Amino acid sequence: MAMGSVAWGWTAGAAGLDTALLLAAAGALAGIALTWRFKRQRDAALDLSPSGPWPQPVVAEDVATDKGPVLVTVECEIDPADAAAFTAAAAELGKERKRDGALFWQLFTDAADPRCRIEAFMLESWLDQLRQHERVTAEDRRPQERLLAFHRGAARPRVTHLIAGRRL
């Protein structure tokens, strides 16, 4: 980007701003024309219809939308024999979490109980967390359902939403 900025600055200085902008626009149009045939066709098969929002997080009191960051944890109980397949499914879900705005994502194993796996990811604010719940598509649900298929606990996985307090 730095070299591109230098090149466009030099072009604007040598040929004038109008010429530089005209060349940039022509280059953008040429780029569209040259790459049109390389469109990702597999995306056409994705089901991006709304799947209905996830359940709203349970809160003890109203949370300001600018509060954060928010650490979300999902605790699953798995059969240790399924650990490799569970980890692969979790990694796929982790990519989705990061694509949807997670600042970080990680999968943890409880040192005292290898059946206990905790997915943890952090969002910048409570508003980001709420938006994540609202914009779920049918395609977004698939990785989560694959992961939940490994859960062996009697109840649904435990989900927590931890909001950072005042910075010290």
C-alpha positions, 0 to 999 in steps of 0.5 A, a space after each residue: 500500500 505504501 508503494 501504491 501511495 507513492 506511485 499515485 502521488 507521483 502520478 498526480 504530481 506529474 500528470 495532475 490530479 484529474 489524470 491520476 483519478 481517471 487512471 485509477 478509475 480506469 484501472 478499477 474498471 479493468 480489474 473488474 472486467 479481468 476478474 469477473 470470470 473468477 467469481 466464487 461460484 460456490 457462494 451461490 449455493 450458500 443458504 444465507 437466509 435468516 435462521 432466526 436469532 439465537 436466544 438472547 443472553 440472560 442478564 441480571 441487569 441492563 447492559 450498556 451497548 458500549 460495555 466490553 469487551 465481552 468474553 463468551 464461553 461455551 462448555 461442552 462435554 465430549 467423549 474423549 474418543 471424539 476429541 480429534 473430530 470435535 477439535 476439527 469441528 471447533 476449528 471450523 466454528 472458530 473461523 466463523 466466529 472470527 469472521 463475525 467479529 471475534 477479537 480472538 477465539 480459542 478451544 480449551 480442555 479442562 486439565 482435570 477432566 478431558 471430557 470438558 471442552 470450553 470454546 472461548 471467544 471475545 467480542 469488542 462490545 455488548 452491542 457486537 454480542 447482540 448483533 452476532 445473535 441477531 444476524 445468524 444465517 442458516 449457513 452460520 448454524 451448520 458449524 455450530 450444529 456439527 460441534 453440538 453433535 459431539 456434546 454428551 452432557 445431559 443438559 445443553 452446553 453451558 454458555 456464559 457472557 462475561 463483561 469486562 469491568 473497569 480497566 485498572 
